[in-house]
Amino acid sequence: MGKQHYMTREERLKLEALREAGISVSEIAKQLGFCRKTIYNELNRGAYHRIVERFGIYRDETHYSADKAQQITEYNQSAKGRPMKIGSDRAYADFLEGKMLGRQADGKTDRRKRYSPAAALAEARKEGFTTSVCVSTLYSYIDKRVFRHLTNKDLWIKSIQKKRNYETVKRIAHPLLPNITQRPAAADSREEYGHWEMDLIIGAKGTLPVLMTLSERSRRKEMIFKLPNRKAATIRGVFDKLEKKMPDFCYHFKTITTDNGSEFLKYDELVKSIHGGKRFEVYYCHSYASWEKGTVENHNRMIRRWFPKGTDFRRVTKKEIAELQDWMNNYPRKILNWRTPNETAA
């Protein structure tokens, strides 16, 4: 059901014609895409009385005037200050609302594919809309329930980070393995392509399948693999297959940064190339310092939109994972000047 917001002049004229034709409020609301309360409010706003003669009997009837309602709305808006930009461009408003609701080309809504307000605005600029509002103004519109179907409840909730007291001395679980302090400057600065972060997303309790996630640090490219288990040999097998498939593997994979999970600690086997020698270098974060691989952690939160905690990955198909990976690689990022990872990919 639609939400309350002001109509355009054209919609008011349609309302007037439908009302004069004797169409019910429910049907008018359905045709114009508003909730019934909005229609009733609008009818009250543009109401006027006129004397009508029928069969020699004169009676006072209430009718609706689109012109009167439009004049009252414009006066009220001028009294409040500048009119809403979005109110005069319905196509722009519908585009933004569709992106933030996850509306697809077929008209259906997939809430997993919702855009943030900032990302929706970026996509609107790419589409060439001349109307433009800032992020804070868009949030204000959402607060005021300007959109037909969108409210704050439809936006992704920002997680609240609890402040933690971390130890002054960082602990390394396995000091004999390369740690993040030894990672090359090119990887730290994110200026060079080919430096990745790796993690696992665990499924429902008591189940074996997991998702292995790889996030490229400079271009935010994402790769997701469904694995039957979290064994070191299974993870090594993923890179073996990639190395076989990609003739320029060493260009795409220069370093991997990961945590101290036991599945990642068979360092010599993980870095060993199928052609002999090393295929890349692996660097391990300090213990209890997940922020040191913040890119993959942020991406994992995006993945949890699709597959919340407790998801049984046995029931998740490869097609669904491919769809998720494609969505993530085509999602505009502020850090990339609102380009997508695919638009910046090598």
Secondary structure as the mmCIF struct_conf table of DSSP 4:
data_model
#
loop_
_struct_conf.conf_type_id
_struct_conf.id
_struct_conf.beg_label_comp_id
_struct_conf.beg_label_asym_id
_struct_conf.beg_label_seq_id
_struct_conf.end_label_comp_id
_struct_conf.end_label_asym_id
_struct_conf.end_label_seq_id
HELX_LH_PP_P HELX_LH_PP_P1 TYR A 6 THR A 8
HELX_RH_AL_P HELX_RH_AL_P1 ARG A 9 GLU A 20
TURN_TY1_P TURN_TY1_P1 ALA A 21 GLY A 22
HELX_RH_AL_P HELX_RH_AL_P2 VAL A 25 LEU A 32
TURN_TY1_P TURN_TY1_P2 GLY A 33 GLY A 33
HELX_RH_AL_P HELX_RH_AL_P3 ARG A 36 ARG A 45
TURN_TY1_P TURN_TY1_P3 GLY A 46 GLY A 46
STRN STRN1 ALA A 47 ARG A 54
TURN_TY1_P TURN_TY1_P4 PHE A 55 GLY A 56
STRN STRN2 ILE A 57 TYR A 64
HELX_RH_AL_P HELX_RH_AL_P4 ALA A 66 LYS A 80
BEND BEND1 GLY A 81 ARG A 82
HELX_LH_PP_P HELX_LH_PP_P2 PRO A 83 MET A 84
HELX_RH_3T_P HELX_RH_3T_P1 LYS A 85 SER A 88
HELX_RH_AL_P HELX_RH_AL_P5 ARG A 90 LEU A 101
TURN_TY1_P TURN_TY1_P5 GLY A 102 GLY A 102
STRN STRN3 ARG A 103 ARG A 103
TURN_TY1_P TURN_TY1_P6 ALA A 105 ASP A 106
BEND BEND2 GLY A 107 GLY A 107
STRN STRN4 THR A 109 THR A 109
HELX_RH_3T_P HELX_RH_3T_P2 ARG A 111 LYS A 113
HELX_LH_PP_P HELX_LH_PP_P3 ARG A 114 SER A 116
HELX_RH_AL_P HELX_RH_AL_P6 PRO A 117 GLU A 127
TURN_TY1_P TURN_TY1_P7 GLY A 128 GLY A 128
BEND BEND3 THR A 130 THR A 130
HELX_RH_AL_P HELX_RH_AL_P7 VAL A 135 ASP A 143
TURN_TY1_P TURN_TY1_P8 LYS A 144 ARG A 145
BEND BEND4 PHE A 147 HIS A 149
HELX_RH_3T_P HELX_RH_3T_P3 ASN A 152 ASP A 154
BEND BEND5 LEU A 155 LEU A 155
HELX_LH_PP_P HELX_LH_PP_P4 TRP A 156 LYS A 163
BEND BEND6 THR A 168 VAL A 169
HELX_LH_PP_P HELX_LH_PP_P5 LYS A 170 ARG A 171
BEND BEND7 ALA A 173 ALA A 173
TURN_TY1_P TURN_TY1_P9 PRO A 175 LEU A 176
BEND BEND8 LEU A 177 LEU A 177
STRN STRN5 ASN A 179 ASN A 179
HELX_RH_3T_P HELX_RH_3T_P4 ILE A 180 GLN A 182
BEND BEND9 ARG A 183 ARG A 183
HELX_RH_AL_P HELX_RH_AL_P8 ALA A 185 SER A 189
TURN_TY1_P TURN_TY1_P10 ARG A 190 ARG A 190
BEND BEND10 GLU A 192 TYR A 193
STRN STRN6 HIS A 195 ILE A 202
BEND BEND11 ALA A 204 ALA A 204
TURN_TY1_P TURN_TY1_P11 LYS A 205 GLY A 206
STRN STRN7 VAL A 210 GLU A 216
TURN_TY1_P TURN_TY1_P12 ARG A 217 ARG A 219
STRN STRN8 GLU A 222 LEU A 227
BEND BEND12 PRO A 228 PRO A 228
HELX_RH_AL_P HELX_RH_AL_P9 ALA A 232 LYS A 245
TURN_TY1_P TURN_TY1_P13 PRO A 247 ASP A 248
HELX_RH_AL_P HELX_RH_AL_P10 PHE A 249 HIS A 252
BEND BEND13 LYS A 254 LYS A 254
STRN STRN9 THR A 255 THR A 258
HELX_RH_3T_P HELX_RH_3T_P5 SER A 262 PHE A 264
HELX_RH_AL_P HELX_RH_AL_P11 TYR A 267 VAL A 271
STRN STRN10 LYS A 272 LYS A 272
TURN_TY1_P TURN_TY1_P14 ILE A 274 HIS A 275
BEND BEND14 GLY A 276 GLY A 277
STRN STRN11 LYS A 278 LYS A 278
BEND BEND15 ARG A 279 ARG A 279
STRN STRN12 GLU A 281 TYR A 284
HELX_LH_PP_P HELX_LH_PP_P6 CYS A 285 HIS A 286
TURN_TY1_P TURN_TY1_P15 SER A 287 TYR A 288
HELX_RH_3T_P HELX_RH_3T_P6 SER A 290 LYS A 293
HELX_RH_AL_P HELX_RH_AL_P12 GLY A 294 TRP A 306
BEND BEND16 PHE A 307 PHE A 307
TURN_TY1_P TURN_TY1_P16 LYS A 309 GLY A 310
HELX_RH_3T_P HELX_RH_3T_P7 PHE A 313 ARG A 315
HELX_RH_AL_P HELX_RH_AL_P13 LYS A 318 ASN A 329
TURN_TY1_P TURN_TY1_P17 ASN A 330 ASN A 330
BEND BEND17 TYR A 331 TYR A 331
STRN STRN13 ARG A 333 ARG A 333
HELX_RH_3T_P HELX_RH_3T_P8 LYS A 334 LEU A 336
TURN_TY1_P TURN_TY1_P18 ASN A 337 TRP A 338
STRN STRN14 ARG A 339 ARG A 339
HELX_RH_AL_P HELX_RH_AL_P14 PRO A 341 THR A 344
#
